[in-house]
Amino acid sequence: MQQALQRSSLVPRGFVVESAYYEGDKAVVVVRASGSVGLCPSCGTVSRRVHSRYRRRVTDLPLSGRIVELLVIARRFRCDAVLCGRQIFTERFAEGVLAPSARRTARLDSIVHHLGLALGGRPAAGFAKRLMLP
């Protein structure tokens, strides 16, 4: 029983793949959040009012011997709550997928963390380089 490989199975959950291309020796996957609303981190109010968008470059697990970089199109929302001190906020991604200011996905960060704990500094760095992990 053979299953077809879906583009969305290559990225962490909560993301939708817009496009993918090669840029030199790395694969760049353009993704956006799958949800249509944002929750204000201060007051928890649901917002649909998109203020702007920006791009974040995030490193993910390697694929077929290439470094994978996710180009995340993140949205900024306006908070409609009158008493909330925060007027504009950036959308948050699913727990355990991408931290608010992280430059690598949680699954890559976990591997790097465990390599560092198991092997220590320089041995872990050398082993990570052989695994093509940044």
C-alpha positions in Angstrom: 0.0 0.0 0.0 1.8 3.1 -1.3 0.8 6.6 -0.3 1.4 9.7 -2.3 3.7 12.3 -0.8 1.9 15.5 0.0 3.7 18.9 0.0 2.1 19.8 3.3 3.6 16.7 5.0 7.1 18.2 4.6 6.4 21.1 6.9 5.4 21.3 10.5 1.6 21.1 11.4 -0.3 24.4 11.3 1.3 25.6 8.0 0.1 25.7 4.5 2.7 25.4 1.6 2.4 28.3 -0.8 5.4 27.4 -3.0 8.8 25.7 -2.9 12.0 26.3 -4.9 15.8 25.8 -4.7 18.1 28.6 -3.9 21.7 27.5 -4.4 22.3 24.5 -2.1 19.2 24.9 0.0 15.5 24.3 -0.5 13.2 27.2 0.4 9.6 26.5 1.2 7.2 29.4 1.4 4.5 28.8 4.1 1.7 30.6 5.9 -0.4 29.8 8.9 -3.4 27.7 8.2 -5.7 29.6 10.6 -7.7 32.7 9.6 -7.8 34.5 13.0 -5.3 35.6 15.6 -5.5 35.5 19.4 -4.2 38.5 21.2 -1.4 37.3 23.6 -2.3 39.9 26.2 -6.1 39.7 26.5 -7.0 36.6 24.4 -9.4 38.4 22.1 -10.0 36.9 18.7 -9.1 39.2 15.8 -9.7 38.9 12.1 -8.3 42.4 11.2 -5.0 42.0 9.5 -2.7 45.0 10.0 0.2 43.8 7.8 2.4 40.9 6.8 6.1 40.2 7.1 8.5 37.3 6.3 10.5 35.3 8.7 13.3 32.9 7.7 13.3 29.8 9.8 15.6 26.7 9.4 13.9 23.3 9.4 15.1 19.7 9.2 17.3 18.8 6.2 15.6 17.1 3.2 17.5 14.9 0.7 20.8 16.3 1.6 19.7 19.9 1.4 19.3 22.5 4.0 15.6 23.5 4.3 14.6 27.1 5.0 11.0 28.0 5.7 10.0 31.4 4.6 7.1 32.0 6.9 4.6 34.7 5.9 3.4 35.9 9.3 0.6 38.3 9.9 0.2 41.2 12.3 -3.3 41.7 13.7 -5.1 44.6 15.4 -6.6 43.9 18.8 -10.2 45.2 19.0 -10.4 45.1 22.8 -10.9 48.5 24.3 -9.0 47.9 27.5 -6.1 45.9 26.0 -2.8 47.8 26.1 -1.6 46.0 23.0 -3.0 47.4 19.7 -1.0 45.3 17.2 0.2 41.8 17.7 1.9 39.1 15.6 0.1 35.8 15.1 1.4 32.9 17.2 1.9 29.4 15.8 0.9 26.1 17.3 2.6 25.1 20.6 5.7 23.1 19.9 6.0 24.2 16.3 7.6 27.6 16.2 8.3 29.9 19.2 7.5 33.7 18.8 11.1 34.8 17.9 12.8 31.5 17.0 15.0 31.1 14.0 14.6 27.3 13.8 11.6 25.0 14.2 10.9 23.2 17.4 11.6 19.8 15.9 15.1 20.9 14.7 15.7 22.7 18.0 14.9 19.5 19.9 17.4 17.5 17.9 20.2 20.1 18.4 19.4 20.3 22.1 19.6 16.5 22.6 22.8 16.3 20.5 24.4 19.0 22.8 23.3 17.2 25.9 24.5 13.7 24.7 27.8 14.7 23.1 28.8 18.1 24.5 30.0 21.1 22.6 32.5 20.3 19.9 31.6 16.6 19.3 28.0 17.6 18.9 28.8 20.4 16.5 30.9 18.0 14.3 28.2 15.4 14.4 25.5 17.9 13.6 27.5 19.1 10.6 27.7 15.5 9.3 23.9 15.3 9.7 23.6 18.6 7.8 22.0 20.3 10.8 22.9 24.0 11.4 
